């Protein structure tokens, strides 16, 4: 499926958000202690890597430039998350709550963009949206919440 000029910006925005989230997951994976949580974070990293690579591939296949870096806001969230979890009494729990919040934002970003691109409902974005719902559900269950 070709990515239209209009959707290149949409895809690149999602790529950047995905990179931001992936960077947070990578940092959390380096710092958490629980082996089950480490496994979940590793699986989430694989999901995010796949999402980013597929969206980048779509943009490049259409002759466009695919985003390779996250956002400035993502860098700020990364710093804030690192600082807040560094001093937490229960670091694993702090990372779970932090990631649950940011995954919720990524999921909502995908949902909003999918609403604005009706032609994408059966394409790449819709396929990844279901995977993001799974990540969202896992992290919010661990965080002790049922909604985002």
N, C-alpha and C positions, 0 to 999 in steps of 0.2 A: 504494500500500500504506500503510495507516494504521500509525502508530507507537503501540504500546500505552503506557500509563502506565509500565509496568515498563521498557520499552525506551527511554523518553525519557532516563532517567539514563544508560543505556548509550550512546546516541547522543551525548549531551552530553559524556560523558567522552572519546569518540573525537574529537569536534569540538575539544575543548580540546587533546588530544594532537596533532591535525593542525595546529592553529594554532601550537603550540609548534614543531613541525617546520618549518612554512612560514616562521616567523620566522627560524629558523636558516638555511634555504636562501636567504632574501632577503639576510641578512647575508653569507653566503658569496659569493653572486653579486656583491655590491658589492666584495668583496676579492680574488677569484681573478683570475689573469691569463690563464690558458690559454683561448683562444676555444672549443675543443671542450668543455671543462669548463663554461664559461659557458653554452653551449647546453644541455648536459645539465641543469644546475641550473635553467635557465629552464623546460625541459620538466617537471622535477619540480615546480616552483612551480605550473605550470598544472594538473598532476595533483592537487596538494594543494588548490589553490583549488577545483577541481571537486568533490573529495571533501567538503570543508568545506561548500560551498554546497549540495550535494545532501543531506547529512545535516541541515543547518540547515533546508532546505526541507521535509524529511520531518517534522521536529519541529513546525515552524510549521503545516504542513498538518493536523496532528493536534491543533492548538489549544494546543500547548505553547510554552514559552519556549526558544529555541535559544541555546546558549552563543555568546558573541561574542568571548571573550578566552581566552587560554591559561591555563596553571597557574602557580602560584608556583614549583613545581619547574622548569617550563620556563623561567621567567625566570632562575633560578639557572643552569641548563644553558647558556642563552644567554650569560650573563656569563662563565661558565667557558670556553666555547668561544671567545668573543671574545678573552679574555685569553691563552689557550693558543696560539691561532693567530697572534695579533699578534706574538709574539716567536719564532715558528717560523722556522727557516732556510728551509724550503720550505713557504711558506704554503699553496699549492694542495694539496699532499699532506696537510698537517695538516687542512685543511678536509675533504678526502675521507675521511680516517679518522674524523674527528669525526662527519660526517654519516652515514657507514656505520653507526656505533654507534647513533646516535639513530634512524635509519630502522629498524634491527633492532628496537629497543624499540617503535616504533610498529607495526611488522608483528606482533610478538608480542602487543601489546595488542589488535589487531584479532582475531588468532587466538583468544585467550582469551575475548574477548567473544562471538565467533561460536559458540564451544563452549557458552557459557551461554545462547545464544538460538537454539535449533535451528530455530525458524521463520524465521530470517534467512538460512539457508543458500542460498536461491535468490534473495535479495533484494538490496537496496542494499549491504549489507556484503560479501556474497560477490563482487559485481561489483567493488567497490573493492579487495578483498583481492588479486585477480589483478593489478591495477595496482600495488599496493604491492609485490608479489613482483617485478615488473619493475624498480621503482626500487631495491629491495633488491639484486637481482642486479647491476644496473649499478654501484651504488656499491661493492659488495664486490669486483667484478672490478677496478675502479679501485684499490681499496685493497690489492689483491693477496691477498685472502682468498676462500675459496669457501663459507664457511659463516658463520652468525651466531651 
